[in-house]
């Protein structure tokens, strides 16, 4: 009986465990153009910055939540500056020099984001306001009484 236990115990360790696949896909080296577009979406509650190439392919993006802001702090001008610096840091190292800024929305991070684009080392070539304005479309929300 002891011999059978030893044989059973010996058989288990000799079974080879499954090997994890060692081949991994190599990450493509990102080619960053010298000129890009910075799209800033500034809402009342948040600010999102996406930096794209000329074709509109996203190269880097950042938002207030991604940078660690929560609640009402997400909509501040300071948060917008931090967001832009976070998005620009990698692209400046890779060689981006100029951006055209496209701003959408009415939040407090609008001007701060464009100012931060200039201070973080990117040359802002043009600024365009792309806030959607209805031509008498939907009825707006009622005015807030404070």
C-alpha positions in Angstrom: 0.0 0.0 0.0 2.8 2.4 0.8 4.4 1.6 -2.6 1.3 2.6 -4.5 1.1 5.9 -2.6 4.8 6.6 -3.4 4.2 5.8 -7.1 1.1 8.0 -7.2 3.0 10.8 -5.6 5.9 10.4 -7.9 3.6 10.5 -11.0 2.1 13.9 -10.1 5.2 16.1 -10.0 6.6 14.5 -13.2 3.6 15.8 -15.2 4.8 19.0 -16.9 2.9 22.2 -16.0 1.4 24.2 -18.9 4.0 26.7 -20.2 2.9 30.3 -20.7 3.4 31.6 -24.2 6.7 33.5 -24.3 6.1 35.3 -27.6 4.7 38.8 -27.2 3.8 41.3 -29.8 6.3 44.1 -30.0 4.8 47.6 -29.5 4.9 49.7 -32.6 7.1 52.7 -32.3 4.9 55.8 -32.5 5.8 58.2 -35.3 4.9 61.7 -34.0 4.6 64.5 -36.6 6.1 68.0 -35.8 2.6 69.6 -36.2 -0.7 68.4 -34.7 -4.1 69.4 -33.5 -5.2 69.9 -29.9 -8.9 69.4 -29.3 -10.1 70.8 -26.0 -13.6 69.8 -24.8 -14.5 72.1 -21.8 -17.9 71.3 -20.3 -19.3 72.5 -17.0 -18.2 69.3 -15.2 -15.0 68.2 -16.9 -12.3 69.0 -19.4 -10.8 66.6 -21.9 -7.8 67.3 -24.2 -7.0 65.1 -27.2 -3.9 65.7 -29.3 -4.2 64.3 -32.8 -2.2 64.3 -36.1 -3.3 66.0 -39.2 -5.6 63.1 -40.2 -7.4 63.1 -36.8 -5.7 60.0 -35.3 -5.3 60.4 -31.6 -1.7 60.5 -30.4 -2.4 61.4 -26.7 -5.3 62.3 -24.6 -6.0 63.3 -21.0 -8.9 64.2 -18.8 -9.4 65.5 -15.3 -10.4 62.1 -13.9 -7.3 60.5 -15.5 -5.1 63.1 -13.7 -6.6 62.3 -10.3 -9.2 65.1 -9.9 -12.6 64.2 -8.5 -15.9 65.9 -8.1 -16.1 69.7 -8.6 -12.3 70.0 -8.9 -12.5 68.4 -12.4 -14.1 71.6 -13.8 -11.5 74.1 -12.5 -9.0 76.0 -14.6 -6.1 74.6 -12.7 -7.2 71.0 -13.6 -7.3 72.1 -17.3 -3.7 73.2 -17.1 -2.6 69.9 -15.5 -4.5 67.9 -18.1 -2.7 69.7 -21.0 0.7 69.2 -19.4 -0.1 65.5 -19.0 -1.1 65.1 -22.6 1.8 67.2 -24.0 4.7 65.7 -22.0 5.1 62.5 -24.1 4.6 64.2 -27.4 7.2 67.0 -26.8 9.8 64.3 -26.0 9.0 62.6 -29.3 9.5 65.8 -31.3 6.1 67.6 -31.7 6.6 71.4 -32.0 3.4 73.1 -33.1 -0.3 72.6 -32.6 -3.6 74.2 -33.8 -6.1 74.5 -30.9 -9.7 73.6 -31.5 -11.9 74.5 -28.4 -15.4 73.2 -27.8 -17.7 74.0 -24.9 -18.3 76.7 -22.4 -16.5 75.4 -19.3 -13.9 77.3 -17.1 -11.1 75.2 -18.6 -11.2 76.8 -22.1 -8.7 79.6 -21.8 -6.6 77.8 -19.2 -6.1 74.8 -21.5 -5.0 77.0 -24.5 -2.6 79.0 -22.2 -1.2 75.8 -20.8 -0.5 74.5 -24.4 1.7 77.5 -24.9 3.5 77.3 -21.6 4.2 73.5 -21.8 6.5 74.0 -24.9 4.2 73.7 -27.9 3.8 76.6 -30.3 0.1 77.4 -30.7 -0.3 78.3 -34.4 -4.1 79.0 -34.4 -7.1 78.9 -32.1 -10.5 78.0 -33.4 -13.8 78.0 -31.4 -15.9 75.0 -32.5 -18.6 75.3 -29.9 -21.8 73.9 -31.4 -24.5 76.7 -31.6 -28.1 75.7 -32.5 -30.0 77.6 -35.2 -33.1 77.6 -33.0 -33.0 73.9 -32.4 -34.0 72.3 -29.0 -35.4 74.4 -26.2 -32.6 75.2 -23.7 -32.7 74.3 -20.0 -34.4 76.7 -17.7 -32.2 79.4 -16.1 -30.9 78.5 -12.7 -32.2 80.7 -9.8 -29.7 80.9 -7.0 
